[in-house]
Amino acid sequence: MLAQIEQWIDKTNSEYVHQRICCDTFASEFAGFYPHDFLKTAFYVVVEHIPKPDFAGLREIGLSDFIDMDVAGITRAFRILCQPKLLNI
């Protein structure tokens, strides 16, 4: 199942690659917390709906609440997917 999740992460990231925005735009906000070199390798994407893996195996091991949870953002593999409302914080 781990391989299936990793494939889903890679597929999801590739679907949004052209919409991603580099997190180094927040260098001043994160100064002293995240190194600038790290921020240059991290990206975020603004989406209306947060995609989550919905595999039967995940539900079978008790992760239904996580899959069905209403979230405004999620991170995976140096990518942050967030809803537009998070940009107004």
C-alpha positions as a printed NumPy array, in Angstrom:
array([[  0.   ,   0.   ,   0.   ],
       [  2.929,   2.348,   0.659],
       [  3.955,   2.123,  -3.   ],
       [  0.386,   2.986,  -4.039],
       [  0.404,   6.054,  -1.782],
       [  3.794,   7.173,  -3.099],
       [  2.543,   6.801,  -6.684],
       [ -0.538,   8.834,  -5.795],
       [  1.652,  11.578,  -4.263],
       [  3.862,  11.691,  -7.367],
       [  0.818,  11.769,  -9.673],
       [ -0.844,  14.523,  -7.64 ],
       [  2.337,  16.606,  -7.583],
       [  2.781,  16.232, -11.336],
       [ -0.826,  17.319, -11.958],
       [ -0.145,  20.642, -10.219],
       [  3.463,  21.242, -11.307],
       [  2.532,  24.177, -13.555],
       [  0.54 ,  25.898, -10.794],
       [  3.148,  25.678,  -8.053],
       [  4.605,  28.781,  -6.449],
       [  8.014,  28.714,  -4.818],
       [  8.009,  29.176,  -1.043],
       [ 11.063,  31.427,  -1.21 ],
       [  8.505,  34.224,  -1.617],
       [  8.127,  33.844,   2.17 ],
       [ 11.844,  34.136,   2.928],
       [ 11.399,  37.216,   5.127],
       [  8.417,  35.72 ,   6.991],
       [ 10.359,  32.506,   7.708],
       [ 13.765,  34.117,   8.342],
       [ 15.447,  32.373,  11.249],
       [ 13.046,  29.433,  11.049],
       [ 13.516,  27.858,   7.598],
       [ 16.758,  28.325,   5.671],
       [ 16.328,  30.148,   2.363],
       [ 17.929,  27.208,   0.504],
       [ 15.163,  24.964,   1.849],
       [ 12.426,  27.407,   0.835],
       [ 13.791,  27.429,  -2.722],
       [ 13.016,  23.69 ,  -2.919],
       [  9.51 ,  23.864,  -1.416],
       [  6.377,  24.922,  -3.285],
       [  2.713,  25.567,  -2.659],
       [ -0.333,  25.338,  -4.883],
       [ -3.678,  27.022,  -4.301],
       [ -6.584,  24.655,  -5.011],
       [-10.309,  24.793,  -4.312],
       [-10.468,  21.148,  -3.222],
       [ -7.701,  19.389,  -1.292],
       [ -7.011,  16.041,  -2.966],
       [ -6.598,  13.092,  -0.624],
       [ -5.948,   9.432,  -1.359],
       [ -9.124,   7.409,  -1.141],
       [ -7.937,   3.82 ,  -1.31 ],
       [ -9.989,   0.995,   0.146],
       [ -6.913,  -0.197,   2.052],
       [ -6.64 ,   3.093,   3.891],
       [-10.259,   2.898,   4.958],
       [ -9.765,  -0.717,   6.042],
       [ -6.997,   0.293,   8.46 ],
       [ -9.191,   2.976,  10.019],
       [ -8.222,   6.13 ,   8.146],
       [-11.728,   6.96 ,   6.913],
       [-11.953,   9.979,   9.228],
       [ -8.741,  11.398,   7.765],
       [ -9.877,  10.797,   4.184],
       [-13.275,  12.401,   4.821],
       [-11.968,  15.266,   6.991],
       [-12.607,  18.788,   5.713],
       [ -9.149,  20.347,   5.508],
       [ -7.842,  23.634,   4.17 ],
       [ -4.341,  22.385,   3.406],
       [ -2.066,  19.369,   3.282],
       [  1.631,  18.81 ,   2.691],
       [  3.356,  16.106,   0.729],
       [  6.87 ,  15.789,  -0.644],
       [  7.888,  19.466,  -0.37 ],
       [  4.541,  20.601,  -1.76 ],
       [  1.765,  22.325,   0.116],
       [ -1.729,  22.247,  -1.32 ],
       [ -3.996,  24.851,   0.253],
       [ -7.34 ,  26.496,  -0.283],
       [ -7.461,  30.188,  -1.239],
       [ -8.807,  31.182,   2.177],
       [ -5.407,  30.358,   3.716],
       [ -3.794,  33.139,   1.709],
       [ -5.871,  35.707,   3.565],
       [ -4.575,  34.833,   7.032]])
